[in-house]
Amino acid sequence: MLVPTKSIYLPIFVGRQTIYDAGLNVWGYELLFRSGGQEQFAQFKNAEQATAAVIIEGFSIATASLPRGRKIFINYPQELLLKEAPVALPRDDCVIEVLETIDPCPELMNSLRNLKEFGYIIALDDYVGQPEYAPLLELADIIKVEILGRSWKEIIKISQMLRQYNCLLLAEKIENKDSFDLAISLGFSFFQGFYFSRPEILSGRSIPTATVNRLRLIHEMSGHDFEMGRVAKIISQDTGMSFRLLKQINSVSYSFRHKVRSIAQAVTLMGTRALKQWVMLAMLADIDSTGRAQELLFRCVHRARFLEMLALEIKDGRYDPDSLFLLGLFSNLDAMLNLPMEEITKHLPLEKDLNAALLGEKNNLRQWIELSAAVENGDWNSLDSLLHLLHLDEQNTAVKHIQAADWAVRMLDIPDAGEPRKS
């Protein structure tokens, strides 16, 4: 039996939105924090102290499940910027994101200059040409330009105007390939938006046979009556997978007195459920090794474990943990494979409700995907509604979400990031 190393988890929801460079390599993340259950911060005398506590604790939790070397964007309210609160977090990793709601008064500008002198990167959020932001343009290292809802003429005009400043441009709210291509042509360095988690449908493209076979095998292994001997045989016939399994089970995440040196021993120690899940993830990870695909894979694996953990706590049998695990695991396959979900699911003998949920139909399983997406995107209003609908405890759900992220990192063996590349 596997014995995970002990960790301390706090009831804080952490959403993360990926930031890519022009080569679609993951450059950084914008983190969104919310405490699960506000009563834990009742001892603070004001909202700023509570917000600071959530940011500091949330940063610690989030970065434990992120590769080192990524830049981390964090939104601070004006009151905390005036108090120079960001100095509590490491300057090499953190980007201070100045929201469009702030007042660029002399006091705030002085605080931001001090933070920049301390070595922090300053990013200006949601810039669409507001004249009152002129003082911030001189100071900012990165300017985030909102693309959604702007005409191409407006975007071109804004980007041309910003060329006079010594800053990098980040295009946010990229919704489609045309917007991405436009931003690339205008010299933007970084990109953020829903386009990167949606499929780019290519006319006439079909799912490769090798991928179909791998997905079918993943589905077969998700069943309750899967033969352990068959799993062991799959692994032993694949040198790379054998090496990865031994590396995984001998990692610091598990407490074994002696090194595990054979596949047979590893299979026995891991147990049926954990082994099946690990093989499913390993095969899915091999489908596409690009930075964007691996980021989507992390999201799928994180969702899979998160939903499985919640299902295990629901004692009335309404939700099968294996089904929810598979639901999360397959929930972003369309974006990973750049194919419509209809094309993917027709090759998989899924249960009717599971198939419908993956296709976006509203049913009792689809709401679990929506729950995960609400946390990831910081959509706290939708999260509240879904927690109520599913009768889930907020604090417990927040803890499970963090635990699932930690599990996903260990299962995928995510390496540290190299030096981020700029376009």
N, C-alpha and C positions, 0 to 999 in steps of 0.2 A: 504494500500500500504506500502511496506517495505521501510524504509529510511536507507540506509547504512551509517555508520559513515564515515566522510570525511578522505581521505588519500591524500598524495602528491605522485605523481608518476613521475619518471624521465624517459626519453627515453633511457633506457639501457637494452639490452638483457642479460638475465641471464640464462645460461644453467647449468644443474646440473646432475652429474653422481653419482649414488648411490654406496656407499661402504658398504659391508656386512661383518658380522663376520661369523664364521664357522657354526653357527646355523641358518644362513640366516636371522638374525636380522639386521635391518638397523643401522649401527654404525656411518656413516658419509656421507659427500658429497664432491665431488670435484666441485667447482664452476668455471664457465667459463663466462667471462664478455666481452661485446662489447657495445660501445655506439651506439645508434641509431641516426646517423647523426653526422659526425665528426665536423661540423661547430660550435657546441656548445662549443668546447674546444679551439677555435681559440685564446682565450685570453691568453692561456698558452704559455710560451716562448719555451718550449721544450717537446719532446715526453714523457719523464719520468714524468713530472708534469701531463700531460693528462692521462697517464696510471694510475698514483696514484689516480687521481680523480675518474676515472671509477671504480677502485677496491674499494675505500672507499665507494662511493655511491652505487655501486653494492652490496657490502656486506650488507649494511644497508637494501636495498630493498629485497635481497634474504632471509636474516634471519628473516624478518617479516613474511615470509610464510613458515618457517621451524620450526619443534618442537625444543624447547630448549633442550640442552643436547647432540646434535649431534656434532661431530667434523667436521670442515669446512676446506677443503684443498684449498689453494689458490696459484696459480703460480705467482711468482714474477720474472721480468727480473733482470739481474745481476746489472744494474745500481741502481735499487731501493733497492736491498739487500745491496749493498755497503753503501747506505745512511741509512740503518736500518729502512726503511719505514714501515715494518710490525708492529712496535710498535704503530702505529695509530689504530690497531685493537686489540680486547680483546684476551689475551693470553690463557685464559681458553677454548676458542672455536676454535681458529685458529691453523691450521697446516701449516707451511711454506713449500711449495713444491719447492725444488730446481731442476730446469730443467736440462736435459742432455746437453743442449747447453752452460751451463755456463763454465767459466774458473776458476778452483779451485785455484786461485792465493792466496798468503798470505793475501792480503787485504780482499778478500772475506771470507776466513776462519776466519779471526779475527772478521768480522761483524757477521758471523753465530754463533761464540762462544758467542759473546755479546748477541745475540738474545736468545740463549739457556739459558744463565745465567738469562735473564729476565723472563724465564719460558715458552718460546715458544717450541712447538714440531717441530722438523726438519725432513722432509721426503725427501728422494732422489728419483727422478723420473727416470723411464725407465732404471733401472740398468740391464746390460747384461754381466757384467764382465769386464768393461773397467778399465784398470790399472790406468789411470789418476785420477780415483775417489777414490783411496785408502785413501787420507786424509779425505774424506767425510764419509767413512764407519765408522771411529772411532767416528764421531760426530753425525751421524744420529740416530734418535729414531725409524724411520720407513724406510725401504727400499722397494721401489716398483720394483718388478721384472716383466719384460715384458715376458709373456708366449707365445703370438702369434708369430708363425714363428720360434720357438725354438724346437729342438728335446727334447724328454724326458731326454735323456742322458745329454744334456746341462743344462736343468733345475735342474736336480738332482745335478749335479756338482756345479752349482752356489749356490743352497740352502745349500749344505753341507759346502761350503767355508764360507758362511755368518754366520754359527752357532758360529763362534769364536767371533762375535761381539755382543755387548749388544743392540740388536735392535729387533723389530718385523718386520715380512715380510708380504708384501701386494702383492698378485698376481694380476696383471692387464692384461687387454685384454684377459680375460677368454671368450672363444667362445663356449665351449661345456662342457657337463657333465664330459667327460673323463679328460679334463684339470682341472676342479674343483676338481675332486676326487684325482688327482695326487697332486695338491697343498695342499689339506687337509692332505694327507698321509705324505707330507714332512714337516708338521708343520707350514704352513702359517697361519697367524692369521686373515687376512682381504682379501677381494676379490672384484674385480671390472671388469665389462665387459658386452658385449652384451648378454652373456648367460643368465643373470639374468632377461632380458626382453624378452626372447624368450621361447616358450613352450618346455618342456621336454616331448616328445611324448612317451606315454606308450602303448605298444602293447595290442590291444584288449580292451582298455578303451573306454567307451562311456559316453556321457554327462548325469548326473543324472536327473531323471524325475523332481525333485523339482526345479533344476536349470533351466531346460527347461521352466517350467511353469513361473518361475520368470522372465526370459528373455523375454518371450512372453508378459507378463504383462507390462514390461518396454517398450517394443516396442509399445504396444497398447496405453499406456499413452502418447507416443510421438506425437500422431496425433493431428490435429487441433480441431477435434470435440469431444474430450474426455469429459465425463460428470464429473463435479465437485463432484456431489453426490457420484459417484462411488469411487473417490479418498478418500473422507472423510470416506466412509465406510471401505475401506481397512485399513486406519489408525486406526480408532476406534476399529477395531477387533484385533488389534495387540498392546498389552500393552507396549511392548518395543518401538515400533515406535511412539506411542502416547507420551510417555515420552520424546523421542528424539526430536519430533517436538516442544513440549512446551519449552524444554530447548533451542532449536535453536532460536525460535522466541523471547524468553525472554533474549537472550544473549546481550552483550554490542554492538554487531554489528548493532543493530537496535534500533531506538529511539522511544520507546513507553513510555508514561507517566505512565501507570499502567501495572501491570503484566497481561499477557494473561493466563487464567486459564481453558479454555475449548477448545476441538478440533474444535467445530463449530466456535468459535471466531477466532481461529488460521487460519482455512481454509479461512474464509472471509477476514481477514487482509492480508494474504499472496498473494491472487490472483491466478488465474488459472495457468498462466505460471510458476511462481516461485514455486508453490505447486507441480505441476507435476514434475518439475525437481528435487525438493528435495526428493520426494518419489522414483523416479527412482534411485537416487544416494544411498539412504538409503537401498533399496533392493539389489542393486549391491554390496554394502559394506558388506552385510551379507553373500555373497556367500563364502568368504574365509577371515579369520581374521588373517592369518599369516603376519609377517612383510613384506615379499617379496610381497605378494598379495596386502597389503594395500599401499605399495609404488607404485605398478603398478596402483592401483585404483586412487591414487592422480594424476598420469600422465594422466590417461584417463579423469578424471573430469576436470583437468586443460586444456587439449586439447579441450574438449567439449565446455567449456565456451569461450576459446580463439577463436576457429573457429566460434562459434555463434556470438561473438562480432564483428568479422571482417565482417561476412555476413550481419549483421544488418546495416553496413555502406555502403555496396554496393547497390546503389539505383536502379539499372536497373533490379532487380529481377532475375538475373542469378542463384543466390544461395539462397536456402531456409535456414534460420537460424536454424529451427528445424532439418533439415536433417544434417546440419553440426554439430550440437550439438550431434546428435545420432552417427554420424561418429566418432567423437572424443571419445565419451563414450565407443564405442565398439572396438576401435582400438587396444587395448591390451588384449582383452578377451582371445585370444588363450594362451598367457603367463599366465594370471591369472588362467585359468582352466586347464593348461597343456594339451591342446587338439588342433588339427589342426583347423584353422579357417574354413575349409570346413565342418568339423563336426558340428561346432557351427552355421554357417549361414544356413545350411539346415533346421534347426529348427525355423528359423526366417523369416517371410514373408516380407523381405526387398525389396525396390525398386531395379531395375536391376543395376543402376549405383552405388548405395551405396553398394550393395553386391559385385560388381566387385572391387570396391576400397578396401574393407576390405580383399579381396582375393589377393590383390597386383597387380591387373591389372592397367595398365597405362590409366587413364582417367581424366576428369576434376575435379573429387573429390579426387582422389589419391594424387594429388599434394598438397592438404591441409594437409594430414597426413605427407607428406614429409617436408612441411614447419615447422610443429611443431617439428618433429624429428631433423631438422637441428638446431633449437635453442637449444633443449635439449642437443644435442651432441657437440655443439660449432662448427658445420660445417658451417663456415661463408661464404665460397665460394658458397655452395649450397643455402644458405639463400639468398644471393644477387641475384642469378639467379631466384629463386622462387618469390622473391618480385617484380622483373621486370616482370616476366611472368604473375603474378596475378594483376599487376598494383596497388601495395600496397605501401603506404608511410612508409618509414623505421622508422621514429620516432614515428608515430602513432601506428605502429604495435608493437614496443617495449613497449610502454605504455600499450597497450591492453594485451600483454603477462603478464606483472606484475599485472595488475588489475585482470586478470583471475586467477592467482595464489592466490591472496588474497581472491577471491570469493571461490575458491576450498577449502581453509583452513577453511573458515567459514561454508561452506556447509557440510563438512565432520567432523567438530568439532574435528580437530586433536589435541590430547593431547600433553603435553610436554613429551619428552623422559626421560626415567629413566636413571640410571647409565649405560653407555655402557658396554656390556659384552665382555670380551676377551676370545678367545679359549685357 
